[in-house]
Amino acid sequence: MSLAFGADRPVRIVSFNANGIRSAAIKGFFEWLKKQDADVVCLQETKAQEAQLTDSMFRPDGHHCFYRDATTKKGYSGVAIYSKREPDDVLTKLGWAPFDDEGRYIEARYGKLSVVSFYIPSGTSGDERQQFKYKVMDWLGGIFADWRKTKRDYVLCGDWNIVRSEKDIRNWKSNQKNSGCLPEERAWLNALIDEHGWVDSYRTLKPDGEDYTWWSARGAARANNVGWRIDYQIVTPGLRAKLKSCAIAATPRFSDHAPYTVDYAH
């Protein structure tokens, strides 16, 4: 891997849907982050404009910080990348305004390695957004195919708002008609991995794992661990052998999601 932060230790990448970066900060996320020794941090759903993030905590010491805010609606969506090593380039557009303008993609490039922070739309608010989600899936499928044809390595971090299998959701049967667990969504995500060669880091490292990264705010879902695994680090095949370990930090609680960390060997 070309992400040479330190020759004697793995490269650590953290992905986290903050559900409001200012809210997560109040709950202690940045204090936790200081202890993680992360090389790259991919954030989703920052729900802020960069100009609002004037406190120094939003520029963690030792990191280069990049934000891509939503331009269509303030206080909505938004992604970010913090990086110990200064990237060679940072990209914030994939070329389709309805997606780009919602602040759902940012990519940091280091040599032939790309680390991406993605926030795939949710369809839970109604059919209009579910149809938008399907359009995004179809469009991204072509982009992912193009990326696979290049000589670049990719780490696709983020909230994909889709589970893959029964192991990734507590209430499998009762959610078959709910966004995030719909057969069409699962078929698309599983095809990326089973047919097109992308690698689900968690499932590779923990074939029988049944950990979750998101819990509904309704009822006592978190307390009862009634969760979904919808946050991923999906990588190109060349990085499979680099996967060393992973962890989902269900506690302490910074948002309705949990940070997902993967260590990669050099």
RODREN-366816 format. One record per residue (C-alpha): residue in three letters; x, y, z. Coordinates in Angstrom, 2 decimals. Each point is the difference from the previous one (the first is absolute). Layout:
N
+-----+---------+---------+---------+
:  aa :       x :       y :       z :
+-----+---------+---------+---------+
: ALA :       X :       Y :       Z :
...
+-----+---------+---------+---------+
end
This chain:
266
+-----+---------+---------+---------+
:  aa :       x :       y :       z :
+-----+---------+---------+---------+
: MET :    0.00 :    0.00 :    0.00 :
: SER :    1.34 :    3.41 :   -0.91 :
: LEU :   -1.49 :    1.69 :    3.05 :
: ALA :    3.35 :    0.14 :    1.79 :
: PHE :   -0.77 :    1.71 :    3.29 :
: GLY :    2.37 :   -2.16 :    1.98 :
: ALA :    2.06 :   -2.92 :   -1.14 :
: ASP :   -0.33 :   -1.93 :    3.23 :
: ARG :   -3.74 :   -0.02 :    0.53 :
: PRO :   -3.25 :   -0.60 :   -1.88 :
: VAL :   -1.95 :    2.77 :   -1.69 :
: ARG :   -3.16 :    0.72 :    1.99 :
: ILE :   -3.13 :    1.31 :   -1.72 :
: VAL :   -3.14 :    0.97 :    1.92 :
: SER :   -3.43 :    0.50 :   -1.55 :
: PHE :   -2.80 :    1.65 :    1.98 :
: ASN :   -3.44 :    1.43 :   -0.69 :
: ALA :   -0.13 :    2.80 :    2.56 :
: ASN :   -3.69 :    0.88 :   -0.48 :
: GLY :    1.09 :    3.58 :    0.58 :
: ILE :    3.70 :    0.64 :    0.63 :
: ARG :   -0.74 :    2.68 :    2.59 :
: SER :   -2.31 :   -2.36 :    1.86 :
: ALA :    2.62 :   -2.77 :   -0.08 :
: ALA :    2.60 :    2.47 :    1.28 :
: ILE :   -2.15 :    0.82 :    3.01 :
: LYS :   -0.28 :   -3.74 :    0.70 :
: GLY :    3.79 :   -0.37 :    0.10 :
: PHE :    0.84 :   -1.28 :   -3.48 :
: PHE :    3.13 :    2.11 :   -0.40 :
: GLU :    1.36 :   -1.05 :    3.39 :
: TRP :   -0.50 :   -3.62 :   -1.05 :
: LEU :    1.59 :    0.65 :   -3.39 :
: LYS :    3.20 :    1.35 :    1.59 :
: LYS :    0.58 :   -3.42 :    1.54 :
: GLN :   -0.48 :   -1.95 :   -3.25 :
: ASP :    3.21 :    1.02 :   -1.78 :
: ALA :   -1.91 :   -0.02 :   -3.28 :
: ASP :    1.79 :    0.78 :   -3.25 :
: VAL :   -3.17 :    0.82 :   -1.92 :
: VAL :   -3.46 :    0.80 :    1.37 :
: CYS :   -3.01 :   -0.06 :   -2.32 :
: LEU :   -3.07 :    1.78 :    1.32 :
: GLN :   -3.54 :    0.04 :   -1.32 :
: GLU :   -3.09 :    2.04 :    0.81 :
: THR :    1.92 :    2.93 :    1.44 :
: LYS :   -3.21 :    2.09 :   -0.27 :
: ALA :    1.94 :    3.25 :    0.00 :
: GLN :    1.53 :    2.58 :   -2.29 :
: GLU :    3.77 :    0.20 :    0.36 :
: ALA :   -0.24 :    3.67 :    0.96 :
: GLN :   -1.95 :   -1.06 :    3.10 :
: LEU :    2.82 :   -2.26 :    1.19 :
: THR :    2.28 :    2.69 :    1.37 :
: ASP :    0.96 :   -1.80 :    3.22 :
: SER :    3.49 :   -1.50 :   -0.17 :
: MET :   -1.40 :   -3.43 :    0.89 :
: PHE :   -1.28 :   -0.26 :   -3.58 :
: ARG :    3.62 :    0.22 :   -1.18 :
: PRO :    1.57 :   -2.77 :    2.10 :
: ASP :    3.70 :    0.52 :    0.70 :
: GLY :    2.22 :   -1.77 :   -2.46 :
: HIS :   -2.68 :   -0.43 :   -2.65 :
: HIS :   -0.70 :    1.65 :   -3.32 :
: CYS :   -3.76 :    0.56 :   -0.05 :
: PHE :   -2.32 :    0.12 :   -2.99 :
: TYR :   -3.75 :    0.53 :   -0.05 :
: ARG :   -2.62 :   -0.36 :   -2.72 :
: ASP :   -3.22 :    1.63 :    1.13 :
: ALA :   -3.48 :   -0.27 :   -1.46 :
: THR :   -0.77 :    3.01 :   -2.17 :
: THR :   -3.66 :   -0.85 :   -0.56 :
: LYS :   -1.04 :    0.13 :    3.65 :
: LYS :    1.88 :    1.31 :    3.04 :
: GLY :    0.24 :   -2.26 :    3.02 :
: TYR :   -0.32 :   -3.05 :   -2.23 :
: SER :    2.25 :   -2.88 :   -1.04 :
: GLY :    3.68 :    1.01 :   -0.48 :
: VAL :    3.21 :   -2.04 :    0.05 :
: ALA :    3.58 :    0.57 :    1.13 :
: ILE :    3.46 :   -1.55 :    0.06 :
: TYR :    2.72 :    0.58 :    2.61 :
: SER :    3.43 :   -1.23 :   -1.02 :
: LYS :    3.35 :   -0.08 :    1.78 :
: ARG :    1.79 :   -0.05 :   -3.32 :
: GLU :   -0.81 :    2.81 :   -2.40 :
: PRO :   -1.77 :   -1.54 :   -3.01 :
: ASP :    1.34 :    0.50 :   -3.50 :
: ASP :   -3.50 :    1.05 :   -1.03 :
: VAL :   -3.51 :    0.34 :    1.44 :
: LEU :   -3.08 :   -0.48 :   -2.19 :
: THR :   -3.55 :    1.02 :    0.96 :
: LYS :   -2.06 :   -0.61 :   -3.15 :
: LEU :   -0.88 :   -3.10 :   -1.98 :
: GLY :   -1.85 :    1.89 :   -2.72 :
: TRP :   -3.70 :   -0.29 :    0.80 :
: ALA :   -1.29 :    3.13 :    1.72 :
: PRO :   -3.02 :   -1.54 :    1.82 :
: PHE :    2.46 :   -2.24 :    1.87 :
: ASP :    3.02 :    2.29 :    0.21 :
: ASP :   -1.97 :    3.01 :    1.25 :
: GLU :   -1.30 :   -1.98 :    2.98 :
: GLY :    3.58 :   -0.38 :    1.26 :
: ARG :    0.26 :   -3.78 :   -0.23 :
: TYR :    3.50 :   -0.63 :   -1.35 :
: ILE :    3.57 :    1.06 :    0.73 :
: GLU :    3.16 :   -1.83 :   -1.10 :
: ALA :    3.59 :    0.38 :    1.16 :
: ARG :    2.74 :   -1.33 :   -2.27 :
: TYR :    3.42 :   -1.23 :    1.11 :
: GLY :    2.08 :   -1.35 :   -2.86 :
: LYS :   -2.08 :   -2.82 :   -1.48 :
: LEU :   -2.24 :   -0.27 :    3.09 :
: SER :   -3.37 :    1.74 :    0.32 :
: VAL :   -1.91 :    0.27 :    3.28 :
: VAL :   -3.63 :    1.02 :   -0.51 :
: SER :   -2.61 :    1.18 :    2.50 :
: PHE :   -3.45 :   -0.86 :   -1.34 :
: TYR :   -3.49 :    0.70 :    1.29 :
: ILE :   -2.46 :   -2.03 :   -2.08 :
: PRO :   -3.56 :    1.36 :    0.20 :
: SER :   -2.63 :   -1.52 :    2.24 :
: GLY :   -3.45 :   -0.78 :   -1.32 :
: THR :   -1.74 :   -0.11 :    3.35 :
: SER :   -1.77 :    3.36 :   -0.38 :
: GLY :   -2.17 :   -1.16 :   -2.88 :
: ASP :   -0.20 :   -1.28 :   -3.55 :
: GLU :    1.48 :    3.11 :   -1.59 :
: ARG :    3.25 :   -0.41 :    1.89 :
: GLN :   -0.02 :   -3.76 :   -0.51 :
: GLN :   -0.20 :    0.56 :   -3.76 :
: PHE :    2.88 :    2.48 :    0.29 :
: LYS :    1.96 :   -2.65 :    1.89 :
: TYR :   -0.56 :   -2.48 :   -2.84 :
: LYS :    1.20 :    2.59 :   -2.53 :
: VAL :    3.12 :    0.59 :    2.10 :
: MET :    0.65 :   -3.74 :    0.22 :
: ASP :   -0.30 :   -0.46 :   -3.76 :
: TRP :    2.25 :    2.99 :   -0.70 :
: LEU :    2.62 :   -0.96 :    2.58 :
: GLY :    0.09 :   -3.53 :   -1.38 :
: GLY :    1.50 :    1.37 :   -3.21 :
: ILE :    2.49 :    2.13 :    1.90 :
: PHE :    1.11 :   -2.95 :    2.12 :
: ALA :    0.46 :   -2.08 :   -3.16 :
: ASP :    2.19 :    2.74 :   -1.47 :
: TRP :    2.03 :    0.21 :    3.20 :
: ARG :    0.60 :   -3.76 :   -0.08 :
: LYS :    1.51 :    0.37 :   -3.48 :
: THR :    2.67 :    2.38 :    1.24 :
: LYS :    3.24 :   -0.88 :    1.75 :
: ARG :   -1.06 :    1.88 :    3.13 :
: ASP :   -0.77 :   -1.56 :    3.37 :
: TYR :   -3.20 :    1.27 :    1.63 :
: VAL :   -1.31 :    0.03 :    3.56 :
: LEU :   -3.69 :    0.94 :   -0.16 :
: CYS :   -1.01 :    1.09 :    3.49 :
: GLY :   -3.39 :    1.07 :    1.14 :
: ASP :   -3.66 :   -0.44 :    0.72 :
: TRP :   -1.47 :   -2.01 :   -2.88 :
: ASN :   -3.47 :   -0.29 :    1.58 :
: ILE :   -0.25 :   -3.64 :   -1.11 :
: VAL :    0.51 :   -3.27 :    1.87 :
: ARG :    1.43 :   -2.99 :   -1.84 :
: SER :   -1.46 :   -3.04 :    1.74 :
: GLU :   -1.83 :   -1.43 :    2.97 :
: LYS :    3.21 :    0.23 :    2.03 :
: ASP :   -0.03 :    3.78 :   -0.45 :
: ILE :   -3.36 :    0.80 :    1.57 :
: ARG :   -1.72 :   -1.15 :    3.17 :
: ASN :   -3.58 :   -0.05 :   -1.31 :
: TRP :    0.47 :   -1.54 :   -3.44 :
: LYS :   -3.49 :   -1.24 :   -0.81 :
: SER :   -1.91 :    3.06 :    1.18 :
: ASN :    2.19 :    2.38 :   -2.05 :
: GLN :   -0.28 :   -1.65 :   -3.41 :
: LYS :   -2.23 :    2.80 :   -1.27 :
: ASN :    1.92 :    2.84 :    1.63 :
: SER :    2.57 :    2.23 :   -1.68 :
: GLY :    3.50 :   -1.21 :    0.73 :
: CYS :   -1.02 :   -3.66 :   -0.02 :
: LEU :   -1.94 :   -0.16 :   -3.27 :
: PRO :    0.93 :   -2.92 :   -2.27 :
: GLU :    0.96 :    2.35 :   -2.86 :
: GLU :    2.37 :    1.96 :    2.24 :
: ARG :    1.64 :   -3.10 :    1.42 :
: ALA :    0.37 :   -1.54 :   -3.45 :
: TRP :    1.78 :    3.12 :   -1.25 :
: LEU :    2.45 :    0.17 :    2.91 :
: ASN :    0.65 :   -3.73 :    0.02 :
: ALA :    0.63 :    0.03 :   -3.76 :
: LEU :    2.73 :    2.60 :    0.49 :
: ILE :    1.74 :   -2.43 :    2.31 :
: ASP :   -0.95 :   -3.45 :   -1.29 :
: GLU :    0.11 :    0.77 :   -3.74 :
: HIS :    2.13 :    3.11 :   -0.49 :
: GLY :    2.78 :   -0.79 :    2.44 :
: TRP :   -0.33 :    2.71 :    2.64 :
: VAL :    0.88 :   -1.17 :    3.53 :
: ASP :   -2.10 :    0.55 :    3.14 :
: SER :    2.74 :    0.49 :    2.61 :
: TYR :   -2.14 :   -0.93 :    2.98 :
: ARG :   -1.45 :   -3.18 :   -1.51 :
: THR :    3.48 :   -1.03 :   -1.21 :
: LEU :    1.50 :    0.42 :    3.46 :
: LYS :   -3.04 :   -1.31 :    1.88 :
: PRO :   -1.79 :   -2.54 :   -2.20 :
: ASP :   -2.47 :   -0.93 :    2.73 :
: GLY :   -0.22 :    3.40 :    1.71 :
: GLU :   -3.38 :    1.45 :    0.91 :
: ASP :    0.99 :    3.50 :    1.08 :
: TYR :   -1.98 :    3.12 :   -0.83 :
: THR :    0.91 :    3.61 :   -0.78 :
: TRP :   -3.41 :    1.73 :    0.22 :
: TRP :   -2.93 :   -0.18 :    2.39 :
: SER :   -3.38 :    1.72 :   -0.30 :
: ALA :   -0.73 :    2.78 :    2.45 :
: ARG :   -3.41 :   -1.56 :    0.58 :
: GLY :   -0.67 :   -2.09 :    3.07 :
: ALA :    3.01 :   -1.58 :    1.62 :
: ALA :    1.66 :   -1.21 :   -3.20 :
: ARG :    3.51 :    0.91 :    1.13 :
: ALA :   -0.41 :   -1.43 :    3.48 :
: ASN :   -1.35 :   -3.24 :   -1.45 :
: ASN :    2.50 :   -0.04 :   -2.88 :
: VAL :   -2.74 :   -0.02 :   -2.62 :
: GLY :    2.28 :    1.33 :   -2.69 :
: TRP :    1.05 :    0.05 :   -3.63 :
: ARG :    3.45 :   -0.21 :   -1.59 :
: ILE :   -0.16 :    2.71 :   -2.65 :
: ASP :    3.43 :    1.68 :    0.41 :
: TYR :    2.82 :   -1.51 :   -2.00 :
: GLN :    3.56 :    0.17 :   -1.20 :
: ILE :   -0.24 :   -1.69 :   -3.39 :
: VAL :    3.35 :   -0.42 :   -1.77 :
: THR :    1.47 :   -1.07 :   -3.30 :
: PRO :    1.31 :   -3.60 :   -0.22 :
: GLY :    3.63 :    1.05 :    0.25 :
: LEU :   -0.60 :    1.15 :    3.56 :
: ARG :   -1.58 :   -3.25 :    1.22 :
: ALA :    3.33 :   -1.38 :    1.16 :
: LYS :    0.70 :    3.29 :    1.82 :
: LEU :   -3.03 :   -0.36 :    2.31 :
: LYS :    1.34 :   -0.63 :    3.50 :
: SER :   -2.80 :    0.74 :    2.47 :
: CYS :   -3.20 :    1.97 :    0.46 :
: ALA :   -2.14 :    1.31 :    2.84 :
: ILE :   -3.41 :    1.58 :    0.44 :
: ALA :   -0.04 :    2.40 :    2.97 :
: ALA :   -3.59 :   -0.40 :    1.18 :
: THR :    0.91 :    1.85 :    3.20 :
: PRO :    0.33 :    2.75 :    0.96 :
: ARG :   -2.93 :    1.35 :   -2.00 :
: PHE :    0.67 :    3.01 :   -2.24 :
: SER :   -2.93 :   -0.36 :   -2.42 :
: ASP :   -2.51 :   -2.60 :   -1.17 :
: HIS :    2.95 :   -1.56 :   -1.86 :
: ALA :    3.23 :   -1.47 :    1.37 :
: PRO :    3.49 :    0.74 :   -1.35 :
: TYR :    1.42 :   -2.84 :   -2.09 :
: THR :    3.78 :   -0.39 :    0.00 :
: VAL :    2.20 :   -2.14 :   -2.25 :
: ASP :    3.74 :   -0.55 :    0.28 :
: TYR :    1.88 :   -0.65 :   -3.26 :
: ALA :    3.46 :   -1.52 :   -0.25 :
: HIS :    2.66 :    1.75 :   -2.08 :
+-----+---------+---------+---------+
end
